[in-house]
Amino acid sequence: MAWEREKVEQGKREAAEAAVELVRPGMVVGLGHGSTARYALLKIAQLWHAGKLPDIKAIPCSRAVEQEARALGLPLATLEEFPVVDLTIDGADEIDPKLNVIKGGGGALLREKIVAQATRREVIVADWTKLSPALGTRSPVPVEVLPFGWKSQTNFLEGLGAKVVLRTEAKGTPYITDQGNYILDCWFGPIPDPWALARKLEARAGIIEHGLFLGLVHEAFVAGPEGLRHLTP
């Protein structure tokens, strides 16, 4: 429905712009990937051009975000220059009550997790449709894998109970991440123990990263029909 889509977009913008209020002059800021995080990027650029956020440095979580941030004129930096990030504002595909999240629907999960792990304050922004009683209820877990032997990873993931789909472009070719890898979207259904699943994925050669972001989020701004909510674990 057009009305619901409009409300979702409004919620995305409200949540993102609320999180931007945490940005201070001189900060190193991580720029997340995705439609909700983009609203934060646009607001940060607006404030920077207005002279309200002097001396910030922005670290993009994907090549696409880097291109847009550069086009907006933001001062960019790298983790090599600034290995500790003060604040990252990013989106999520699904959020559980403990603020564990699934990310990677936009294909940038590896860089997003590297930046998240380097961040003092990881803030998730989302609309209310992303809230879930248990991870896996609404979204698949994206798993980034080496192209070499990727079908063996499919067999492994199916053995863990997932329905696995190779992510493809519109023309049917495999989607390629910024690091040149494939993504397998894994539908597990509600995951009873995300930490146990994460350990199994991390122990498998050929799996580069997964979209379970566990224990990384410090707070979240979620907006919806009932207003803006500020959530902590």
C-alpha positions in Angstrom: 0.0 0.0 0.0 1.2 3.5 -0.9 0.2 4.8 2.6 2.2 2.2 4.4 5.3 2.7 2.1 5.1 6.4 2.9 4.9 5.8 6.6 7.9 3.4 6.4 10.0 6.0 4.6 8.9 8.6 7.1 10.0 6.3 9.9 13.4 5.7 8.3 14.0 9.4 8.0 12.9 10.2 11.6 15.1 7.4 13.1 18.2 8.4 11.0 17.9 12.1 11.7 17.5 11.4 15.5 20.7 9.4 15.5 22.5 12.2 13.7 21.9 14.4 16.7 24.6 12.3 18.4 27.3 13.4 15.9 29.6 16.1 17.3 32.3 18.2 15.7 35.6 16.5 15.3 34.2 13.0 15.4 35.2 10.1 13.2 31.9 8.8 11.9 31.1 5.5 10.2 28.6 5.8 7.4 26.4 2.8 7.1 25.0 1.2 3.9 21.3 1.0 3.0 18.2 3.1 2.5 17.8 4.1 6.1 21.4 4.9 6.8 21.3 7.1 3.6 19.0 9.5 5.4 21.7 9.9 8.1 24.3 10.5 5.4 22.2 13.2 3.8 21.6 14.9 7.2 25.3 14.8 8.2 26.2 16.3 4.8 23.6 19.1 5.3 24.9 19.9 8.8 28.6 19.8 7.6 27.9 22.2 4.8 26.1 24.5 7.2 29.2 24.6 9.4 27.6 22.8 12.3 29.9 19.7 12.2 33.4 21.0 11.6 36.4 18.7 11.5 34.5 15.4 11.2 35.9 12.5 9.3 33.6 10.0 7.6 34.4 6.4 7.0 32.0 4.8 4.5 31.0 1.1 4.9 30.8 0.4 1.1 32.0 1.7 -2.2 28.5 3.0 -3.1 28.3 5.0 0.2 31.9 6.3 -0.5 30.8 7.5 -3.9 27.7 9.3 -2.6 29.6 10.8 0.4 32.3 12.1 -2.0 29.7 13.6 -4.3 28.1 15.4 -1.3 31.5 16.8 -0.4 32.0 15.1 2.9 35.6 14.8 4.2 36.4 11.1 3.9 38.9 8.9 5.8 39.9 5.3 6.2 40.3 2.9 9.0 44.0 2.8 8.3 44.1 6.5 9.2 41.6 6.3 12.0 41.4 2.7 13.4 39.0 3.7 16.1 35.6 5.1 15.0 33.7 7.3 17.5 30.2 6.7 16.2 28.6 4.6 13.4 25.1 5.0 12.2 23.8 2.0 10.2 20.6 0.2 9.3 19.5 -3.3 9.9 17.3 -5.9 8.2 16.0 -7.4 11.5 16.4 -6.4 15.2 15.7 -8.6 18.2 14.8 -7.4 21.7 18.5 -7.6 22.8 19.5 -5.4 19.8 21.2 -8.3 18.1 20.7 -7.6 14.4 20.8 -9.2 10.9 22.5 -7.0 8.3 23.7 -7.5 4.8 20.6 -7.2 2.7 22.4 -4.5 0.8 25.5 -6.6 0.3 27.9 -4.7 2.5 28.0 -6.9 5.6 31.8 -7.5 5.6 32.8 -3.8 5.6 29.9 -2.9 7.9 31.0 -5.5 10.5 34.7 -4.4 10.3 33.6 -0.8 10.9 31.1 -1.9 13.7 33.9 -3.8 15.5 36.1 -0.7 15.3 33.4 1.6 16.6 33.0 2.9 20.2 29.2 3.6 19.7 27.3 1.6 17.1 23.8 3.0 16.5 21.2 1.3 14.4 18.4 3.2 12.7 15.3 1.5 11.4 11.6 1.7 10.9 9.3 -0.4 13.1 8.9 -3.2 10.5 12.5 -4.4 11.3 11.6 -5.3 14.9 11.4 -9.1 15.5 10.9 -11.5 18.4 13.8 -13.6 17.2 16.4 -13.2 14.5 15.6 -15.2 11.3 11.9 -14.7 11.7 11.6 -12.0 9.0 15.0 -12.0 7.2 17.5 -14.5 5.8 21.0 -14.5 7.2 23.4 -13.3 4.4 26.6 -15.3 4.3 29.5 -13.9 2.2 31.5 -16.7 0.7 34.5 -17.2 -1.6 33.4 -17.9 -5.2 35.8 -20.9 -5.1 33.8 -23.9 -3.8 30.6 -21.9 -3.1 28.3 -24.9 -3.7 30.1 -26.8 -1.0 29.1 -23.9 1.4 25.5 -24.3 0.2 25.6 -28.0 1.2 27.1 -27.1 4.6 24.5 -24.4 5.3 21.6 -26.6 4.3 23.0 -29.2 6.7 22.5 -26.5 9.4 18.9 -26.3 8.5 18.9 -23.3 6.1 17.1 -22.9 2.8 19.9 -21.3 0.7 19.6 -19.0 -2.2 22.6 -17.6 -4.2 22.1 -13.9 -4.5 22.0 -12.8 -8.1 21.7 -9.6 -10.2 18.7 -8.9 -12.3 20.3 -10.6 -15.3 20.8 -13.8 -13.3 24.6 -13.5 -12.7 25.9 -13.9 -9.2 25.9 -10.7 -7.1 29.5 -9.7 -6.4 30.4 -7.9 -3.2 32.9 -5.1 -2.9 35.5 -7.7 -2.0 34.7 -9.9 -5.0 32.7 -12.6 -3.1 29.3 -14.2 -3.4 26.4 -13.9 -1.0 24.3 -16.9 0.0 21.0 -15.8 1.6 20.1 -18.4 4.2 16.5 -18.7 5.5 16.7 -20.4 8.9 13.5 -19.3 10.4 13.5 -18.1 14.0 17.1 -18.9 15.3 17.0 -20.2 18.9 20.7 -19.6 19.6 22.2 -17.0 17.2 25.6 -17.1 19.0 25.9 -20.9 18.5 25.0 -20.5 14.8 27.6 -17.7 14.4 30.3 -19.9 15.9 29.6 -22.6 13.4 29.7 -20.2 10.5 32.9 -18.6 11.6 34.6 -22.0 11.9 34.0 -22.9 8.2 36.7 -22.3 5.7 35.4 -20.4 2.7 32.8 -18.5 4.7 34.2 -14.9 4.8 31.6 -13.3 7.0 27.9 -13.6 8.1 25.2 -11.1 8.7 24.6 -11.9 12.4 25.8 -8.8 14.3 25.7 -10.0 17.8 26.6 -7.9 20.8 27.8 -5.0 18.6 24.9 -2.6 18.8 24.9 0.0 21.7 21.5 1.6 20.9 18.9 1.9 18.2 16.4 4.5 17.0 13.2 3.0 15.7 10.4 5.1 14.3 6.9 4.1 13.5 3.2 4.9 13.9 3.6 5.3 17.6 6.5 7.7 17.3 10.2 7.5 17.8 11.7 4.9 20.2 15.3 5.0 21.6 16.2 1.4 22.5 19.1 0.0 24.4 20.1 -3.7 25.0 
